[in-house]
Amino acid sequence: MSRCLHTALLPAFVVALLNACATPIEFLGTYRLPRADVEQIKALTIQRLGPKKPVSEINATKPDEAEVTAGRCSYAGDVCTRFTVRKRHGHWLITSKITEEQIIVTGS
């Protein structure tokens, strides 16, 4: 295999590796959003400082509205953020306050 071919395969391998390690998103709700809408919602969390990353759950309550959970909220000490997004004129926008939640375990 020539050196040029090795160089060309390396970026594809890195992208595949990163995608394999990506956190899957849980989809809830009665509506299924197109992939382009999901990508636009994910991009909102990257652009904003408030939400934790990555998006972990999208609950599509209407075709143009969803409740989003970003970050992980599964174990003690985990912190996640929740907010609502709405699609207006073809673009998704955060339309609610971004709230932060932390899992706290208390003893009895």
N, C-alpha and C positions, 0 to 999 in steps of 0.2 A: 504494500500500500504506500503510495507516495505521501510525502510530507504535506502537500496541499490538501489531500483528501482527509488526513488526520485533523488538520486545522478546520476544515469545513464540518466535520462530524462533531467536534468538541462543543460548539454552541448548541447544537440540537440535543446532545446528551445532557448538558447542563439544564436546559429547559425541561426536558423529560424528567430529570431527577427532581427539580423544584416542583413540578406539577404532581409528582408522585407523593411528595411530602406535604403538599398543601392540605389544609384542614378542610374536610368536606362540609358543605352547607346543608343543614337540615331544612327542608321545604315543608311548610305547613299551610293550612288554609284550603279553601275550596277552589281557589284560582291558581293556575299554573302560569308563571311568568316566562316569557321568552328569554332565551339565553342573553340576548342583547340588553334586556332590562336588568337582569341579574348582574351583568358586568357593570352597568351604569351605577347600580346601587352599591356594589363593591367599591367602585371608584370614589364614591362620595366619602366613604370612611377613610380612604387614603388621603383625600384632599383636606379633610377636616382634622383638627387636632383633638377635638373632644372625644369621639368614639374610640373605644379600644379596637384592636385589630386582631385577627381578621373577622369578617362577617361569619357568624356561626349558625344563624337561623334567620329565615325570611318567612313570615306568616302573611301571605297575600290575602287580605280581607276583602278586597275588591280588585277589579282588573287594573285599577290605577292607584291603589293604595296598599301599603304593606307595613307591618310592624317588624322591626329589625333588631336582632340581638347581635352584638359584636363583642369579641373577646370570648373567654370561656367562663361559664358559671356552672361548674359541675362538682368541684371539690372545695373543701375548707380553704379559705384564703383567696379563692379565685375572685376576680373582679371582671364584671362585664358592663356594657352600656346598652341601653334600649332607647329606641326612638322610632318615630313614624315617618315614612316617606310617602310622597304623592307624586304622580306623574302629571305634569302640566305642560301643554304645548310640546309634547314629545320628549321632555326632560324630567328626570327624577330629582326631587328636592327634599331636603329634610324639613318637615313641617311641624315638628314638635320639639319640645325641650329634650335635650339629651340627658337621660338619667343614668346614674351609676349605681350598680348593686354589687355587694360583696357577700360571699358565702361565709357566714360565721356559725361555728358549731359551739353550742353551749352544753355544759354538763348538767346532770340532774342532781 
